[in-house]
Amino acid sequence: MVVTADGKLRVVSATQEPELFWAIRGGGGNFGVVTSFEFRLHPVGPQVYAGLVVYPFAQARRVLQAWRDFAAGAPRELSVWTVLRQAPPLPFLPDSIHGKEVVVFALVHNGDPEEGERLAARVLEFGEPAGSMLGTQPYAGFQTAFDPLLAPGARNYWKSHNFVEIGDELIDALIRGASALPGPECEAFIAQLGGAMGEVEETDTAYAGRDANFVMNVHGRWQDATDDDKVRDWARGVFRDTAPFATGGGYVNFLTEDEESRVDSAYAQNYARLQQLKLRFDPDNLFRMNQNIAPAALARTA
């Protein structure tokens, strides 16, 4: 159910209002307020093999190359993200590494736990880990594992790219960026994409960028307003230095308020169709407090 700008409550599906259904799967709040929805569930867990493997920063190039090569052949059931940040005071890490730059691999395997353990052993062989915490645990529990690092109240500034591949030059640029982290809560992470989402045609939904195999988010997070310029400059620098290796697109939910110019590239070839549908369902651009898709007529006169 969607309430559109004209106040109408519409039932939206592949057969009812199919154009609006297409638009909101990626265009989101630009087209109305979703009051209820139905979705198809997929079985997960309830137990999964998951956890963290942490490497000293001195091994960054070696372990990132190993991760890249491993990810290329890893089964769909396994996802391994990499995070470059300063080590929080986790109990499985030695005190000597707390507050130091590290490379973290966060993994989860949705399948037989014994197979998950076997695959995770490969991640432990990327180099010489500083510490690890791996095991079978509830999927719902692993989802909350990083909540203490993301408590409300902090200042945030993000920059993001999509990548098809992770080359050595990109790895070097990431390492340079992580060598200059402006604070203990700042990080750059790269998540694996592909899998089922990559099997959907680019124009089947408004969401674009299905050719990307990785997404990076440079996450500036800090507490003191006097650090605003320092953290933003750092995030923008990492974004600039990694741009030559990116697709040009990005995940729209990672775009910040000063990136309106990137909205069209985030939707790629779907953007023109979204603008036409915006003109149809929200011609006055009522829903604009977002990464805005302007109606086609407004876009021409802007």
PyMOL commands that set and color helices and strands:
alter all, ss='L'
color gray80, all
select helices_A, chain A and resi 18-30+57-73+95-97+113-123+139-143+147-150+168-178+195-199+225-245+252-254+260-281+296-301
alter helices_A, ss='H'
color red, helices_A
select strands_A, chain A and resi 2-3+9-10+33-34+47-56+78-86+101-109+131-138+155-163+187-192+214-222
alter strands_A, ss='S'
color yellow, strands_A
deselect
rebuild
show_as cartoon
